[in-house]
């Protein structure tokens, strides 16, 4: 039997075009398409489907319930793009033992974390040494 694979998520918004434009501008998806009324962004093999919904508020009611983590190659450059778009920071970019982390709010108030792991941390993860 085929094992489950997490392939996509649905992100509902009252303003899906604004939300899609922000993600496309600051995180450079591999693909940015429209399909059957959905705005579809592809990051690696993962798809973010953004849908127009009238049964959600204009801002995320509980933004810590789900945090989108993006592995980026240059966290400083991504943070600068977010700054250019007036993004609100929950936790500004910080260096944690050589790895860079920051948490921002997307235009709907969802938490988006950008992560640039250090070479040492990546090597430890590759070895399966997760420090636990």
C-alpha positions in Angstrom: 0.0 0.0 0.0 1.2 3.5 -0.8 2.3 5.5 2.3 0.6 8.9 2.8 2.5 11.9 1.5 1.8 15.4 2.7 1.5 17.2 -0.6 -0.5 20.4 -0.1 -2.5 22.7 2.1 -5.5 24.9 1.7 -5.2 28.4 3.0 -8.5 30.2 3.0 -8.7 34.0 2.7 -11.2 36.8 2.2 -8.6 38.3 -0.2 -6.8 35.4 -1.9 -5.1 37.5 -4.6 -3.5 39.7 -2.0 -2.3 36.7 -0.1 -1.0 34.9 -3.2 0.8 38.1 -4.3 2.6 38.4 -1.0 3.8 34.8 -0.9 4.9 35.0 -4.6 6.8 38.2 -4.0 8.6 37.2 -0.8 9.2 33.5 -1.2 9.6 32.9 -5.0 7.5 29.8 -5.6 8.5 27.3 -8.3 5.0 27.7 -9.8 2.3 30.3 -9.5 -0.9 29.1 -11.2 -4.7 29.4 -11.1 -6.7 26.2 -11.2 -10.4 25.8 -10.8 -10.7 29.0 -8.8 -7.7 28.3 -6.6 -4.4 30.2 -6.5 -1.8 27.4 -6.5 1.7 28.1 -5.4 4.3 25.3 -5.5 7.3 25.4 -3.1 9.5 22.4 -3.9 7.0 19.5 -4.2 4.6 21.1 -1.7 1.5 23.0 -3.0 -0.2 25.9 -1.3 -3.8 26.3 -2.5 -5.3 29.7 -1.7 -9.1 29.8 -1.8 -11.7 32.6 -1.5 -13.9 31.9 1.5 -16.6 34.0 3.0 -16.8 31.9 6.2 -13.3 33.0 7.5 -12.4 36.3 9.1 -10.1 38.8 7.3 -7.4 38.0 9.9 -6.3 34.7 11.4 -8.0 34.2 14.7 -5.4 31.9 16.2 -2.2 32.3 14.1 -0.1 30.1 16.4 -2.2 27.1 15.7 -0.4 26.5 12.4 3.0 28.0 11.5 4.3 27.7 7.9 8.0 26.9 7.9 10.0 27.8 4.9 13.5 26.5 4.4 15.3 29.3 2.6 18.8 29.7 1.1 19.2 33.3 2.2 17.1 34.3 5.2 18.5 37.9 5.2 17.4 38.4 1.6 13.9 37.0 2.2 13.6 39.1 5.4 14.5 42.2 3.3 11.8 41.3 0.7 9.3 41.0 3.6 10.4 44.4 5.0 9.9 45.9 1.5 6.3 44.7 1.6 5.7 46.1 5.1 5.5 42.7 6.8 4.9 42.7 10.5 7.4 40.7 12.4 6.5 38.4 15.3 10.2 37.5 15.9 12.8 39.4 13.8 15.6 37.5 12.2 18.0 36.1 14.7 21.1 33.9 14.7 20.8 30.7 16.7 24.1 29.0 16.8 24.7 29.8 13.1 21.2 29.1 11.9 18.9 32.0 11.1 15.2 32.1 12.1 12.5 34.7 11.9 8.7 34.7 12.2 6.5 37.1 10.3 2.8 37.5 9.7 1.4 37.1 6.2 -1.3 39.7 5.1 -4.0 37.6 6.8 -2.0 37.3 10.0 -0.9 33.7 9.6 2.5 33.0 11.1 5.3 32.3 8.5 8.7 31.2 9.7 11.8 31.5 7.5 14.7 29.2 8.4 18.2 29.0 7.1 20.0 26.1 8.7 23.8 26.3 9.2 26.0 23.8 7.5 26.7 22.2 10.8 23.0 21.8 11.7 22.3 20.4 8.2 25.2 17.9 8.6 23.8 16.9 12.0 20.3 16.4 10.6 21.8 14.3 7.7 23.5 12.1 10.3 20.2 11.8 12.2 21.6 13.6 15.2 18.6 15.8 16.1 19.9 16.4 19.7 17.0 14.5 21.3 
